[in-house]
């Protein structure tokens, strides 16, 4: 099978060829653990999960690393403002470590609900301060740094192809806006190490060759990805918001330090999740968590299905109506699968079509269409020349290795006592051949959200769609 992926760096779809033939180094930008992750944040990890599953499906031995930012992420990309973790700790009157551990635990809980496979390793920024200092020292030795009153900065003017990831017009950026550079030499320069304004006041600060302080946000990922995946690795993912600043700066510092170009072969980015056609924001009051979805009666896997219905390279519009549509489709899909005959067989051409779709830059809408097409196929297949017959459930099991929808997992439907009593009463009416009463009770049960089906002399109850 040939896997093709869209590379942000080259701006084209490419045949995937890892550095090592059967091994893949895969780094994903992880959460900043200072608050609950909203669905726009969580959405990205469904994308990474599907990519991870597709790589494994294709037989690659994948080493998947995700970082946890627990220090250094400031409220402004311009290296200004408060540290998000320190700010949350102060607001909640807790230790920074309590804050990060609490919100990381909640984050992992959400991932489990979405059936997202864990990475091989979660790497925490505060546990890799030594590696970050060593990387800054390497850059300093090569002449890429300079010192200001508030930290050590990377001189982007020393990098000829700075901004290549986002096709950034650095000259136009500097000339087009009047910006207070402070002590920065160039507008695009960024902090590698920030000095504590008042040493001893911050909860998280460390000694360094340049003074007491903490690492910049960008240096964290370069230090940790190179430690676990090497100075060159295959795939780096993130959201589209990372392209212009965070990932651009990662490339600049990593390639400058290690002299490896490209440091990452394939950069992949997910487009934003919109809400009612616009960006999520506190002012708009449209920031939702997975808990908010569950409170409205939605299963997290229905949100996963919504993601699968679109392309990761196009913005997906979240509305309650769209989620309701995904919910209905997912529940219908599960019901059809649960009612399948274990021996119902079809040609394996459906599996091949599914594989072609997922290997075409994760074409998930097409992959879902293939699944639905197979389920609608009512013609039992024998083995054809060059093809073989498989049971539908065998094919579904293979497909779900990528989709991650728990399609073959049976749902335990809890029937309320009130419904159970009505079903018993209806069965009694049927035995007495009181069909009018039986029909009336069936309608009453339906109004309460359940359907009664008479199969082989038995009454089966299921939730109404």
C-alpha positions, 0 to 999 in steps of 0.5 A: 500500500502507498501512503500519501500525506500532505506536507505543510513544508512543501505544500503538496501531497507526497508519498510517505517515505520514512527515514528508516524503512519500517520505523516512524518517529512521530511527535505531536504538540501536546496540551498546556495543562493550566485549564480544561481542554475545550473541544477545539483542543481535543479535536486535534488529538482525534486527528493525531490518533487517526494518523497514528492508527493509519501508520500502524495499519500500514505496518510501521513501527511507530514511536509516538511522543507527545509533550506536556507543556507545564511551564513557559507558555506565556499569554502572548506569542510575543514573549510577553505576559504571564506564564499560563500555569503560574497564572492559573496556580495563583488564581486557584491558590494552588501549587503549579504542580497541583494545577498541571497534574489535575488538568492533565488527569482530566485531559487523559480522561477525555482522550480515553472517552474518545478512544484515543490511543496513548502515545509511547511516552508523555514528555513533560517540559519541567522534567527536561530543563537540563536538555533545554539548557544544553540546547540553548548553550549549543545555539549560543556557541554557534552564534545564534543568541543574544542577551537582553535584560529579560532573557536570552533570545534567538536571532532570526536574522541569522537564518536565511530560510526563516519562516519557510514553513508558513511562507512568512514574508519576514521583511513585509511583516517587519515593515508593515506594522509599527511594533515596539521591539523593546530590546529585540533585534528583529520582530521575529526573534523569540525567547529561549530563556526568560529571566525571573523578574523577581527570583524566588517569587515564581513557583517554577524557576531554575538556575542556568548559565545566564541567570535564574529563570525558565525556558521559552515555549519553543525550545521545549519541543526541540529539546524533547523531540530530539532527545526521544526521536533524534535530530531528524525524525519523520512527522511533526503534527499540530494545529494550524495556529502553530505554523506561523510562530511555534513550529516556525521557531522550532524549525529555526532553532533545531536546524540551526543547532543540529545542522540537519535540514530538514529536521522534520520530513513531514509537517502536518497541521489540522485546520481549526474547529469552528463554532457556528462558523466562527472562532471559539472565544470566551467573549462569544460564549461558545467554548465547550468541553467534552463534559458539556457535550455529555451533559446534553446527551451526546456520547464522546464517540459521536463527536469522534464520528463528527471529526471523521465526517470531514477533512482534516485540511478543511475547517469543520463547523461545529453546531449542535445540529451537526453533532445531532446529525453525527449522533444519529448516523453513529447510532444507526451505524452501530445498530445495523452492525449489531444486527448483522449475521455473523456469517454474512459475507462480501467481497474484500474489495470493500476493504481495499477501497477503504485502505485506498481512502485512508492512504490518500491523505486520510480521506476519512469521509470516503472511508466512511462511505465505503463502510456504509456501502458495504453494509448496504450490500445485500448480495452474499459473495463467494470468492471471485478470481483475484478476490476473496470473500470475508464476513462483514464483521471481519471487514468492520473489525479491520476498518475500526482499527483506524476509525476507532469507533468501537463498532463491534462493541455491544451496547448495554441498553438499560431499560427503565423499570417503567418500560419493563412493566409496560413490555410485560403488560403488552406481552400479556395482551398479545398472549390474550390476542388483545391486539388493540391493547398491545398496539396501544402499549407499543405506542406508549412505549415509543413515546417514552423513547423505546421501540418494541420489536416482535421477533420469533415470538419474543419481544425485543426492546431498543432505544428509538433513534 
